[in-house]
Amino acid sequence: MPTPEILLDLDHVTLRWPNGLSALGPIDAALEAGRLTAIVGPSGCGKSTLLRIVAGLLAPTSGRVAWRGREPMRPAFVFQDPTLMPWASVADNVALPLRLAGRSRRQSHAAVQPWIERVGLSGFERARPHELSGGMRMRASLARALATDPNLLLLDEPFAALDELTRFRLNDELLAWAAGGPTILFVTHSVFEAVYLADRVLVLSARPGRLVADHAIEAPPTRARDWRASADYARQCGELSRRLEAAAEAA
């Protein structure tokens, strides 16, 4: 089996807030190219903080994030809230990063149309966010991120506020969109979502969040909904739940 390509190294990364509170670390981990990696841990352990450090939105207090990809780092960040402009259409929201990069409105709309279609929003190009369901707004947010052609997609609990049926549907669609696409690092509070989506799960301890487990997921090559009903899926969810419980107790 070929050795996985390392895309990014987290080298002794820590974060301490200005008030002196130690929020994270030290964290040492390597992110492998082309894989879906989940981050789980107790509430307040620094999962989202770590994601923001990887994205460059926060500077670590110590340590470093070292990019080892063959191409320059092109991250895209999807927040739990879709963060769409309420006055703008779906097409204008999805095209925003391309407009900010200097493309014309016509060029941007032509470039994002395939992604609007791929996330199932054809026919809603002119709709405003208030005219969309929560799931549709998240689809628009994902299309906006994917349209930038990222090689690293960072997801901060993007499905947490959705109903279970919509969440399951978007989980399946994320797997399809990610096939052959960017490396994905995502935060979730759901053990079930982590096992279903991820190739690997990083388990953080209670604050300050430290890496206490690097858990591999054994999944079929093509994941389908009926795998969720299998004994193998239930077993792996149980194993990860036990690791998460131990992490919550770690000092």
BAKESE-892173 format. One record per residue: residue number from 1; residue in one letter; x, y, z of N, C-alpha, C in turn. Coordinates in Angstrom, 3 decimals, always signed. Example, Ala and Ser with C-alpha at 12.3 -4.5 7.8 and 13.67 -1.06 7.14 Angstrom:
<pts>
 num residu      n_u      n_v      n_w     ca_u     ca_v     ca_w      c_u      c_v      c_w
   1      A  +13.190   -5.690   +7.800  +12.300   -4.500   +7.800  +13.200   -3.300   +7.800
   2      S  +12.850   -2.250   +7.080  +13.670   -1.060   +7.140  +12.900   +0.030   +7.870
</pts>
This chain:
<pts>
 num residu      n_u      n_v      n_w     ca_u     ca_v     ca_w      c_u      c_v      c_w
   1      M   +0.849   -1.194   +0.000   +0.000   +0.000   +0.000   +0.888   +1.248   +0.000
   2      P   +0.669   +2.215   -0.935   +1.540   +3.385   -1.005   +1.428   +4.252   +0.246
   3      T   +2.544   +4.899   +0.584   +2.553   +5.803   +1.736   +1.727   +7.041   +1.416
   4      P   +0.760   +7.417   +2.278   -0.067   +8.596   +1.994   +0.773   +9.873   +1.919
   5      E   +0.381  +10.751   +1.028   +1.051  +12.051   +0.920   +0.592  +12.945   +2.073
   6      I   +1.551  +13.514   +2.782   +1.227  +14.446   +3.867   +1.021  +15.834   +3.271
   7      L   -0.145  +16.381   +3.534   -0.482  +17.693   +2.983   -0.118  +18.824   +3.936
   8      L   -0.283  +18.560   +5.236   -0.136  +19.636   +6.213   +0.303  +19.044   +7.549
   9      D   +1.240  +19.718   +8.213   +1.717  +19.307   +9.536   +1.287  +20.317  +10.587
  10      L   +0.779  +19.807  +11.692   +0.566  +20.622  +12.888   +1.691  +20.280  +13.846
  11      D   +2.549  +21.249  +14.081   +3.771  +21.014  +14.843   +3.702  +21.752  +16.178
  12      H   +3.301  +21.021  +17.234   +3.278  +21.544  +18.606   +2.464  +22.847  +18.697
  13      V   +1.278  +22.808  +18.086   +0.430  +24.004  +18.016   -0.287  +24.219  +19.345
  14      T   -0.200  +25.432  +19.874   -0.932  +25.807  +21.087   -1.621  +27.142  +20.859
  15      L   -2.641  +27.395  +21.692   -3.272  +28.716  +21.698   -3.626  +29.090  +23.126
  16      R   -3.171  +30.263  +23.522   -3.514  +30.825  +24.828   -4.160  +32.179  +24.575
  17      W   -5.372  +32.391  +25.119   -6.073  +33.654  +24.915   -5.405  +34.777  +25.700
  18      P   -5.648  +36.042  +25.318   -5.004  +37.169  +26.012   -5.264  +37.213  +27.511
  19      N   -6.395  +36.624  +27.956   -6.683  +36.616  +29.398   -5.918  +35.538  +30.151
  20      G   -5.055  +34.793  +29.425   -4.235  +33.774  +30.049   -4.809  +32.371  +29.987
  21      L   -6.051  +32.228  +29.511   -6.681  +30.912  +29.441   -6.031  +30.079  +28.343
  22      S   -5.581  +28.905  +28.703   -5.000  +27.985  +27.724   -6.145  +27.253  +27.030
  23      A   -6.284  +27.454  +25.710   -7.424  +26.924  +24.973   -7.112  +25.646  +24.220
  24      L   -5.855  +25.484  +23.827   -5.565  +24.397  +22.893   -4.108  +23.988  +22.985
  25      G   -3.897  +22.677  +22.906   -2.593  +22.152  +22.653   -1.761  +21.799  +23.884
  26      P   -0.577  +21.298  +23.562   +0.017  +21.241  +22.221   -0.580  +20.123  +21.360
  27      I   -0.706  +20.437  +20.064   -1.246  +19.499  +19.080   -0.161  +19.167  +18.064
  28      D   +0.077  +17.880  +17.868   +0.969  +17.405  +16.817   +0.188  +16.402  +15.969
  29      A   +0.042  +16.695  +14.683   -0.690  +15.796  +13.791   -0.296  +16.101  +12.355
  30      A   -0.483  +15.125  +11.498   -0.235  +15.298  +10.072   -1.525  +15.002   +9.319
  31      L   -1.881  +15.878   +8.389   -3.094  +15.721   +7.600   -2.727  +15.117   +6.252
  32      E   -3.370  +13.998   +5.920   -3.056  +13.285   +4.690   -3.907  +13.798   +3.538
  33      A   -3.297  +13.909   +2.368   -3.970  +14.426   +1.181   -5.087  +13.498   +0.741
  34      G   -6.194  +14.104   +0.289   -7.282  +13.352   -0.304   -8.180  +12.625   +0.667
  35      R   -8.001  +12.842   +1.962   -8.799  +12.117   +2.945   -9.756  +13.066   +3.671
  36      L  -10.800  +12.487   +4.248  -11.718  +13.224   +5.096  -11.344  +12.938   +6.539
  37      T  -10.938  +13.963   +7.254  -10.534  +13.833   +8.653  -11.494  +14.626   +9.513
  38      A  -12.040  +13.974  +10.536  -12.949  +14.643  +11.464  -12.212  +15.004  +12.744
  39      I  -12.701  +16.056  +13.408  -12.228  +16.439  +14.736  -13.414  +16.366  +15.679
  40      V  -13.294  +15.578  +16.748  -14.339  +15.505  +17.766  -13.702  +15.761  +19.128
  41      G  -14.540  +16.074  +20.098  -14.051  +16.315  +21.455  -15.136  +16.977  +22.275
  42      P  -14.952  +17.077  +23.586  -15.950  +17.712  +24.453  -16.176  +19.168  +24.067
  43      S  -17.342  +19.690  +24.376  -17.631  +21.098  +24.104  -16.585  +21.981  +24.772
  44      G  -16.131  +22.989  +24.030  -15.162  +23.932  +24.576  -13.731  +23.467  +24.556
  45      C  -13.451  +22.357  +23.859  -12.082  +21.819  +23.895  -11.166  +22.451  +22.850
  46      G  -11.713  +23.277  +21.960  -10.859  +23.956  +20.984  -10.935  +23.399  +19.578
  47      K  -11.985  +22.634  +19.263  -12.109  +22.057  +17.912  -12.174  +23.154  +16.846
  48      S  -13.088  +24.099  +17.029  -13.235  +25.182  +16.056  -12.014  +26.092  +16.054
  49      T  -11.408  +26.269  +17.217  -10.181  +27.063  +17.303   -9.080  +26.443  +16.461
  50      L   -8.934  +25.127  +16.550   -7.922  +24.447  +15.753   -8.200  +24.608  +14.271
  51      L   -9.457  +24.519  +13.882   -9.819  +24.682  +12.471   -9.457  +26.084  +11.982
  52      R   -9.694  +27.078  +12.807   -9.375  +28.461  +12.427   -7.868  +28.688  +12.344
  53      I   -7.109  +27.999  +13.175   -5.651  +28.101  +13.079   -5.171  +27.501  +11.766
  54      V   -5.713  +26.346  +11.395   -5.344  +25.724  +10.119   -5.688  +26.646   +8.954
  55      A   -6.835  +27.320   +9.052   -7.266  +28.217   +7.977   -6.466  +29.506   +7.909
  56      G   -5.706  +29.812   +8.959   -4.977  +31.080   +8.999   -5.797  +32.222   +9.553
  57      L   -6.982  +31.921  +10.120   -7.827  +32.959  +10.702   -7.385  +33.317  +12.111
  58      L   -6.630  +32.428  +12.749   -6.033  +32.667  +14.065   -4.567  +32.276  +14.009
  59      A   -3.730  +33.031  +14.692   -2.318  +32.665  +14.789   -2.099  +31.869  +16.067
  60      P   -1.395  +30.756  +16.010   -1.130  +29.997  +17.231   -0.206  +30.779  +18.158
  61      T   -0.333  +30.529  +19.454   +0.570  +31.147  +20.416   +1.977  +30.581  +20.254
  62      S   +2.046  +29.288  +19.987   +3.330  +28.658  +19.705   +3.098  +27.511  +18.733
  63      G   +4.178  +27.008  +18.179   +4.070  +25.963  +17.174   +3.782  +26.538  +15.804
  64      R   +3.544  +25.658  +14.847   +3.327  +26.134  +13.483   +2.470  +25.154  +12.690
  65      V   +1.845  +25.709  +11.659   +1.126  +24.920  +10.667   +1.976  +24.946   +9.409
  66      A   +2.458  +23.791   +8.991   +3.376  +23.714   +7.848   +2.680  +23.033   +6.683
  67      W   +2.521  +23.765   +5.597   +1.896  +23.236   +4.384   +2.942  +22.490   +3.568
  68      R   +2.644  +21.237   +3.203   +3.594  +20.426   +2.456   +3.052  +19.995   +1.098
  69      G   +1.940  +20.592   +0.689   +1.349  +20.237   -0.592   +2.210  +20.669   -1.766
  70      R   +2.003  +20.017   -2.892   +2.778  +20.346   -4.094   +2.358  +21.685   -4.681
  71      E   +1.112  +22.077   -4.458   +0.610  +23.367   -4.921   +0.454  +24.300   -3.722
  72      P   +0.362  +25.617   -3.967   +0.110  +26.536   -2.847   -1.203  +26.192   -2.153
  73      M   -1.262  +26.478   -0.879   -2.460  +26.200   -0.094   -3.621  +27.073   -0.561
  74      R   -4.754  +26.420   -0.877   -5.966  +27.131   -1.285   -7.115  +26.638   -0.395
  75      P   -7.223  +27.175   +0.814   -8.275  +26.687   +1.720   -9.605  +27.382   +1.449
  76      A  -10.675  +26.700   +1.794  -12.011  +27.298   +1.815  -12.650  +26.889   +3.133
  77      F  -13.365  +27.824   +3.749  -13.910  +27.615   +5.100  -15.432  +27.707   +5.032
  78      V  -16.116  +26.712   +5.592  -17.572  +26.725   +5.680  -17.952  +26.718   +7.153
  79      F  -18.658  +27.764   +7.572  -19.044  +27.919   +8.965  -20.361  +27.197   +9.237
  80      Q  -20.677  +27.036  +10.523  -21.945  +26.425  +10.909  -23.112  +27.250  +10.393
  81      D  -22.999  +28.575  +10.471  -23.988  +29.470   +9.878  -23.589  +29.697   +8.421
  82      P  -24.514  +29.564   +7.468  -24.137  +29.717   +6.060  -23.532  +31.073   +5.693
  83      T  -23.727  +32.109   +6.517  -23.130  +33.444   +6.315  -23.335  +33.971   +4.897
  84      L  -24.563  +33.865   +4.414  -24.897  +34.416   +3.102  -25.311  +35.873   +3.240
  85      M  -25.060  +36.655   +2.187  -25.512  +38.046   +2.163  -27.022  +38.048   +1.954
  86      P  -27.808  +38.581   +2.900  -29.267  +38.455   +2.812  -29.888  +39.189   +1.631
  87      W  -29.228  +40.239   +1.133  -29.779  +41.030   +0.042  -29.414  +40.488   -1.343
  88      A  -28.521  +39.485   -1.383  -27.993  +39.006   -2.659  -28.646  +37.677   -3.053
  89      S  -28.676  +37.424   -4.356  -29.225  +36.178   -4.871  -28.290  +35.010   -4.572
  90      V  -28.779  +33.798   -4.771  -27.941  +32.614   -4.626  -26.725  +32.717   -5.545
  91      A  -26.962  +33.092   -6.809  -25.852  +33.177   -7.763  -24.812  +34.195   -7.311
  92      D  -25.267  +35.351   -6.820  -24.315  +36.373   -6.370  -23.582  +35.934   -5.105
  93      N  -24.264  +35.233   -4.209  -23.605  +34.734   -3.006  -22.536  +33.705   -3.335
  94      V  -22.861  +32.772   -4.215  -21.899  +31.728   -4.569  -20.715  +32.325   -5.324
  95      A  -20.978  +33.354   -6.119  -19.926  +33.965   -6.944  -19.065  +34.967   -6.185
  96      L  -19.417  +35.284   -4.931  -18.718  +36.346   -4.204  -17.191  +36.197   -4.189
  97      P  -16.630  +35.029   -3.849  -15.158  +34.938   -3.821  -14.518  +35.206   -5.182
  98      L  -15.200  +34.822   -6.254  -14.646  +35.066   -7.590  -14.725  +36.554   -7.946
  99      R  -15.796  +37.216   -7.522  -15.887  +38.665   -7.752  -14.796  +39.396   -6.985
 100      L  -14.550  +38.958   -5.727  -13.499  +39.589   -4.925  -12.120  +39.352   -5.524
 101      A  -11.987  +38.256   -6.296  -10.712  +37.962   -6.958  -10.552  +38.723   -8.264
 102      G  -11.570  +39.507   -8.647  -11.428  +40.368   -9.813  -12.182  +39.933  -11.051
 103      R  -12.940  +38.853  -10.985  -13.693  +38.427  -12.168  -14.953  +39.270  -12.323
 104      S  -15.397  +39.401  -13.544  -16.625  +40.147  -13.796  -17.826  +39.340  -13.311
 105      R  -18.965  +40.013  -13.209  -20.172  +39.321  -12.754  -20.544  +38.206  -13.726
 106      R  -20.427  +38.472  -15.016  -20.778  +37.455  -16.006  -19.827  +36.263  -15.928
 107      Q  -18.536  +36.527  -15.820  -17.557  +35.431  -15.714  -17.788  +34.610  -14.446
 108      S  -18.051  +35.301  -13.344  -18.252  +34.618  -12.069  -19.478  +33.727  -12.105
 109      H  -20.577  +34.264  -12.651  -21.807  +33.476  -12.700  -21.641  +32.257  -13.600
 110      A  -20.933  +32.409  -14.699  -20.693  +31.260  -15.577  -19.855  +30.200  -14.868
 111      A  -18.885  +30.651  -14.071  -17.993  +29.710  -13.387  -18.698  +28.960  -12.269
 112      V  -19.639  +29.605  -11.573  -20.272  +28.951  -10.424  -21.517  +28.163  -10.806
 113      Q  -22.052  +28.373  -12.007  -23.279  +27.675  -12.380  -23.171  +26.153  -12.263
 114      P  -22.054  +25.533  -12.699  -21.958  +24.070  -12.526  -22.056  +23.638  -11.067
 115      W  -21.524  +24.450  -10.137  -21.600  +24.084   -8.727  -23.000  +24.299   -8.179
 116      I  -23.678  +25.335   -8.645  -25.074  +25.535   -8.237  -25.916  +24.338   -8.663
 117      E  -25.654  +23.853   -9.866  -26.372  +22.673  -10.347  -25.975  +21.439   -9.551
 118      R  -24.704  +21.315   -9.238  -24.221  +20.112   -8.564  -24.757  +19.992   -7.149
 119      V  -24.980  +21.119   -6.470  -25.518  +21.045   -5.110  -27.040  +21.052   -5.090
 120      G  -27.658  +20.987   -6.270  -29.106  +20.856   -6.339  -29.880  +22.145   -6.201
 121      L  -29.290  +23.273   -6.591  -29.980  +24.553   -6.486  -30.350  +25.143   -7.844
 122      S  -30.354  +24.342   -8.893  -30.795  +24.832  -10.210  -32.224  +25.348  -10.099
 123      G  -32.457  +26.505  -10.679  -33.766  +27.124  -10.605  -33.899  +28.107   -9.461
 124      F  -32.906  +28.114   -8.550  -32.946  +29.031   -7.408  -31.848  +30.093   -7.494
 125      E  -31.273  +30.259   -8.673  -30.163  +31.200   -8.822  -30.531  +32.620   -8.391
 126      R  -31.782  +33.025   -8.620  -32.200  +34.393   -8.295  -32.858  +34.512   -6.924
 127      A  -32.989  +33.402   -6.226  -33.636  +33.428   -4.908  -32.739  +34.092   -3.878
 128      R  -33.374  +34.750   -2.902  -32.648  +35.344   -1.779  -32.600  +34.322   -0.629
 129      P  -31.630  +34.455   +0.276  -31.504  +33.477   +1.366  -32.781  +33.244   +2.166
 130      H  -33.580  +34.311   +2.399  -34.803  +34.128   +3.197  -35.841  +33.280   +2.486
 131      E  -35.653  +33.069   +1.194  -36.586  +32.237   +0.424  -36.160  +30.768   +0.394
 132      L  -35.050  +30.449   +1.038  -34.508  +29.095   +1.025  -34.683  +28.414   +2.372
 133      S  -34.737  +27.092   +2.355  -34.720  +26.327   +3.609  -33.309  +26.340   +4.187
 134      G  -33.178  +25.869   +5.421  -31.854  +25.809   +6.041  -30.901  +24.935   +5.254
 135      G  -31.388  +23.797   +4.775  -30.537  +22.919   +3.976  -30.104  +23.541   +2.673
 136      M  -31.003  +24.302   +2.049  -30.658  +24.962   +0.784  -29.634  +26.070   +1.011
 137      R  -29.762  +26.781   +2.121  -28.770  +27.816   +2.425  -27.390  +27.193   +2.635
 138      M  -27.345  +26.028   +3.303  -26.061  +25.361   +3.498  -25.504  +24.858   +2.175
 139      R  -26.373  +24.396   +1.280  -25.914  +23.984   -0.050  -25.252  +25.163   -0.769
 140      A  -25.869  +26.344   -0.649  -25.294  +27.530   -1.288  -23.928  +27.857   -0.686
 141      S  -23.812  +27.735   +0.626  -22.536  +28.002   +1.290  -21.463  +27.012   +0.835
 142      L  -21.824  +25.746   +0.711  -20.877  +24.743   +0.232  -20.497  +24.995   -1.222
 143      A  -21.471  +25.373   -2.047  -21.166  +25.675   -3.449  -20.193  +26.842   -3.542
 144      R  -20.381  +27.856   -2.705  -19.483  +29.016   -2.698  -18.054  +28.598   -2.369
 145      A  -17.912  +27.686   -1.408  -16.573  +27.208   -1.043  -15.963  +26.360   -2.152
 146      L  -16.733  +25.430   -2.686  -16.211  +24.502   -3.687  -15.908  +25.200   -5.009
 147      A  -16.634  +26.272   -5.312  -16.421  +26.987   -6.568  -15.060  +27.677   -6.630
 148      T  -14.408  +27.846   -5.487  -13.078  +28.467   -5.472  -11.970  +27.460   -5.795
 149      D  -12.353  +26.190   -6.032  -11.394  +25.118   -6.330  -10.357  +24.985   -5.214
 150      P  -10.819  +24.766   -3.979   -9.866  +24.632   -2.864   -9.152  +23.290   -2.912
 151      N   -7.947  +23.249   -2.375   -7.310  +21.944   -2.161   -7.405  +21.524   -0.691
 152      L   -7.999  +22.389   +0.142   -8.274  +22.060   +1.534   -9.605  +22.693   +1.908
 153      L  -10.581  +21.861   +2.239  -11.912  +22.327   +2.617  -12.083  +22.131   +4.115
 154      L  -12.368  +23.223   +4.827  -12.496  +23.228   +6.279  -13.954  +23.476   +6.640
 155      L  -14.558  +22.541   +7.355  -15.982  +22.594   +7.665  -16.174  +22.636   +9.178
 156      D  -16.805  +23.693   +9.677  -17.025  +23.850  +11.112  -18.487  +23.541  +11.440
 157      E  -18.784  +22.284  +11.676  -20.136  +21.823  +12.000  -21.197  +22.381  +11.048
 158      P  -21.023  +22.206   +9.754  -21.948  +22.847   +8.818  -23.365  +22.287   +8.853
 159      F  -23.545  +21.081   +9.390  -24.869  +20.462   +9.356  -25.530  +20.414  +10.737
 160      A  -24.918  +21.044  +11.724  -25.376  +20.891  +13.108  -26.791  +21.417  +13.331
 161      A  -27.182  +22.480  +12.626  -28.479  +23.101  +12.882  -29.608  +22.518  +12.026
 162      L  -29.296  +21.502  +11.231  -30.283  +20.962  +10.296  -31.026  +19.778  +10.908
 163      D  -32.226  +19.518  +10.391  -32.954  +18.343  +10.831  -32.216  +17.085  +10.367
 164      E  -32.531  +15.958  +11.006  -31.770  +14.735  +10.782  -31.832  +14.262   +9.339
 165      L  -33.008  +14.327   +8.719  -33.144  +13.854   +7.345  -32.303  +14.689   +6.390
 166      T  -32.354  +16.022   +6.553  -31.552  +16.905   +5.696  -30.067  +16.680   +5.946
 167      R  -29.714  +16.469   +7.203  -28.311  +16.233   +7.557  -27.801  +14.954   +6.892
 168      F  -28.582  +13.875   +6.949  -28.175  +12.630   +6.306  -28.003  +12.829   +4.802
 169      R  -28.942  +13.559   +4.197  -28.879  +13.783   +2.752  -27.620  +14.572   +2.376
 170      L  -27.319  +15.603   +3.156  -26.137  +16.409   +2.852  -24.846  +15.652   +3.153
 171      N  -24.870  +14.762   +4.143  -23.709  +13.893   +4.372  -23.412  +13.081   +3.118
 172      D  -24.450  +12.469   +2.555  -24.266  +11.668   +1.337  -23.752  +12.519   +0.187
 173      E  -24.308  +13.713   +0.066  -23.909  +14.572   -1.039  -22.489  +15.095   -0.858
 174      L  -22.092  +15.344   +0.395  -20.715  +15.775   +0.639  -19.733  +14.693   +0.198
 175      L  -20.041  +13.451   +0.479  -19.174  +12.354   +0.028  -19.059  +12.344   -1.492
 176      A  -20.174  +12.600   -2.177  -20.152  +12.619   -3.644  -19.366  +13.820   -4.164
 177      W  -19.579  +14.991   -3.569  -18.869  +16.192   -4.019  -17.375  +16.085   -3.764
 178      A  -17.011  +15.387   -2.677  -15.601  +15.309   -2.283  -14.824  +14.275   -3.089
 179      A  -15.516  +13.373   -3.779  -14.832  +12.303   -4.505  -13.860  +12.894   -5.528
 180      G  -12.580  +12.597   -5.340  -11.566  +13.132   -6.245  -11.313  +14.615   -6.080
 181      G  -11.876  +15.213   -5.019  -11.750  +16.649   -4.815  -10.795  +17.001   -3.698
 182      P  -11.128  +18.042   -2.931  -10.176  +18.543   -1.933  -10.050  +17.627   -0.725
 183      T   -8.943  +17.775   -0.030   -8.782  +17.193   +1.297   -9.737  +17.931   +2.235
 184      I  -10.386  +17.193   +3.135  -11.405  +17.801   +3.994  -11.053  +17.573   +5.466
 185      L  -11.136  +18.654   +6.228  -10.990  +18.605   +7.688  -12.253  +19.214   +8.264
 186      F  -12.993  +18.455   +9.067  -14.259  +18.981   +9.554  -14.467  +18.694  +11.028
 187      V  -15.139  +19.650  +11.667  -15.494  +19.553  +13.077  -16.933  +19.073  +13.180
 188      T  -17.184  +18.153  +14.092  -18.549  +17.708  +14.351  -18.678  +17.325  +15.816
 189      H  -19.897  +17.456  +16.344  -20.211  +16.954  +17.675  -20.819  +15.561  +17.600
 190      S  -21.088  +15.096  +16.379  -21.805  +13.844  +16.191  -20.851  +12.686  +15.911
 191      V  -20.811  +11.720  +16.798  -20.032  +10.505  +16.569  -20.539   +9.791  +15.319
 192      F  -21.860   +9.771  +15.139  -22.455   +9.068  +14.000  -22.035   +9.701  +12.676
 193      E  -21.977  +11.030  +12.656  -21.547  +11.736  +11.445  -20.060  +11.512  +11.194
 194      A  -19.263  +11.547  +12.244  -17.822  +11.345  +12.100  -17.518   +9.972  +11.514
 195      V  -18.176   +8.940  +12.036  -17.924   +7.584  +11.539  -18.412   +7.436  +10.103
 196      Y  -19.539   +8.058   +9.785  -20.097   +7.906   +8.436  -19.256   +8.624   +7.377
 197      L  -18.713   +9.786   +7.717  -18.023  +10.598   +6.713  -16.511  +10.395   +6.672
 198      A  -15.901  +10.187   +7.828  -14.443  +10.325   +7.921  -13.692   +9.041   +7.612
 199      D  -12.477   +9.224   +7.146  -11.504   +8.139   +7.059  -10.738   +8.014   +8.377
 200      R  -10.716   +9.105   +9.118   -9.890   +9.200  +10.315  -10.504  +10.250  +11.228
 201      V  -10.450  +10.011  +12.537  -11.033  +10.946  +13.499   -9.983  +11.327  +14.530
 202      L   -9.737  +12.627  +14.672   -8.849  +13.148  +15.709   -9.703  +13.480  +16.933
 203      V   -9.382  +12.874  +18.066  -10.157  +13.066  +19.291   -9.375  +13.974  +20.225
 204      L   -9.991  +15.103  +20.602   -9.343  +16.054  +21.499   -9.853  +15.872  +22.925
 205      S   -8.974  +16.166  +23.868   -9.330  +16.099  +25.284  -10.117  +17.336  +25.682
 206      A  -10.598  +17.344  +26.935  -11.195  +18.551  +27.498  -10.147  +19.661  +27.511
 207      R  -10.633  +20.916  +27.567   -9.740  +22.081  +27.488   -8.640  +22.026  +28.540
 208      P   -7.410  +22.369  +28.132   -6.991  +22.720  +26.768   -6.922  +21.484  +25.878
 209      G   -7.513  +21.588  +24.699   -7.627  +20.441  +23.820   -6.274  +19.899  +23.378
 210      R   -6.061  +18.630  +23.693   -4.864  +17.923  +23.232   -5.310  +16.691  +22.462
 211      L   -4.488  +16.247  +21.540   -4.826  +15.064  +20.761   -4.616  +13.823  +21.626
 212      V   -5.729  +13.145  +21.956   -5.632  +11.972  +22.827   -5.908  +10.671  +22.073
 213      A   -6.427  +10.760  +20.847   -6.643   +9.560  +20.038   -6.664   +9.942  +18.563
 214      D   -6.063   +9.092  +17.756   -6.081   +9.224  +16.294   -6.740   +7.939  +15.794
 215      H   -8.027   +8.030  +15.508   -8.881   +6.851  +15.333   -9.175   +6.617  +13.848
 216      A   -8.786   +5.465  +13.333   -9.050   +5.118  +11.938  -10.448   +4.521  +11.806
 217      I  -11.149   +4.908  +10.738  -12.472   +4.360  +10.436  -12.334   +3.309   +9.341
 218      E  -12.942   +2.164   +9.565  -12.941   +1.084   +8.577  -14.302   +1.071   +7.892
 219      A  -14.346   +1.600   +6.684  -15.614   +1.741   +5.971  -15.524   +1.083   +4.608
 220      P  -16.663   +0.713   +4.041  -16.644   +0.176   +2.681  -16.156   +1.231   +1.695
 221      P  -15.604   +0.815   +0.542  -15.080   +1.784   -0.425  -16.109   +2.830   -0.832
 222      T  -17.351   +2.397   -1.020  -18.440   +3.321   -1.332  -19.451   +3.249   -0.195
 223      R  -19.584   +4.338   +0.542  -20.490   +4.335   +1.685  -21.905   +4.614   +1.198
 224      A  -22.826   +3.842   +1.696  -24.228   +4.008   +1.340  -25.050   +4.054   +2.613
 225      R  -26.292   +4.524   +2.490  -27.126   +4.721   +3.671  -27.355   +3.431   +4.440
 226      D  -27.429   +2.297   +3.740  -27.698   +1.066   +4.475  -26.525   +0.655   +5.361
 227      W  -25.324   +1.233   +5.120  -24.206   +0.952   +6.026  -24.509   +1.491   +7.418
 228      R  -25.298   +2.588   +7.481  -25.668   +3.157   +8.783  -26.469   +2.168   +9.636
 229      A  -27.133   +1.230   +8.982  -27.947   +0.256   +9.711  -27.193   -1.035  +10.006
 230      S  -25.903   -1.075   +9.662  -25.146   -2.316   +9.804  -24.556   -2.456  +11.210
 231      A  -24.265   -3.710  +11.568  -23.618   -3.979  +12.857  -22.213   -3.395  +12.894
 232      D  -21.536   -3.371  +11.749  -20.175   -2.828  +11.688  -20.179   -1.332  +11.998
 233      Y  -21.138   -0.614  +11.424  -21.252   +0.823  +11.693  -21.540   +1.071  +13.177
 234      A  -22.465   +0.306  +13.733  -22.805   +0.464  +15.152  -21.595   +0.185  +16.035
 235      R  -20.827   -0.840  +15.676  -19.627   -1.178  +16.460  -18.632   -0.021  +16.461
 236      Q  -18.397   +0.555  +15.287  -17.417   +1.632  +15.199  -17.907   +2.906  +15.894
 237      C  -19.209   +3.157  +15.832  -19.753   +4.296  +16.578  -19.554   +4.081  +18.078
 238      G  -19.744   +2.841  +18.529  -19.525   +2.540  +19.939  -18.077   +2.737  +20.346
 239      E  -17.140   +2.296  +19.507  -15.715   +2.464  +19.807  -15.343   +3.936  +19.898
 240      L  -15.828   +4.739  +18.938  -15.492   +6.162  +18.958  -16.160   +6.849  +20.140
 241      S  -17.379   +6.451  +20.486  -18.060   +7.031  +21.654  -17.259   +6.792  +22.920
 242      R  -16.709   +5.600  +23.063  -15.908   +5.305  +24.258  -14.646   +6.154  +24.294
 243      R  -14.039   +6.353  +23.134  -12.852   +7.227  +23.102  -13.217   +8.658  +23.452
 244      L  -14.386   +9.106  +22.985  -14.832  +10.472  +23.285  -15.137  +10.628  +24.774
 245      E  -15.756   +9.634  +25.382  -16.022   +9.680  +26.807  -14.724   +9.761  +27.608
 246      A  -13.731   +8.983  +27.179  -12.431   +9.023  +27.861  -11.778  +10.396  +27.679
 247      A  -11.952  +10.990  +26.492  -11.368  +12.313  +26.233  -11.993  +13.366  +27.130
 248      A  -13.299  +13.237  +27.376  -13.988  +14.223  +28.217  -13.473  +14.180  +29.649
 249      E  -12.970  +13.017  +30.054  -12.458  +12.865  +31.416  -10.974  +13.186  +31.530
 250      A  -10.297  +13.317  +30.370   -8.858  +13.582  +30.390   -8.582  +14.981  +30.900
 251      A   -7.631  +15.103  +31.796   -7.281  +16.415  +32.366   -6.170  +17.041  +31.552
</pts>
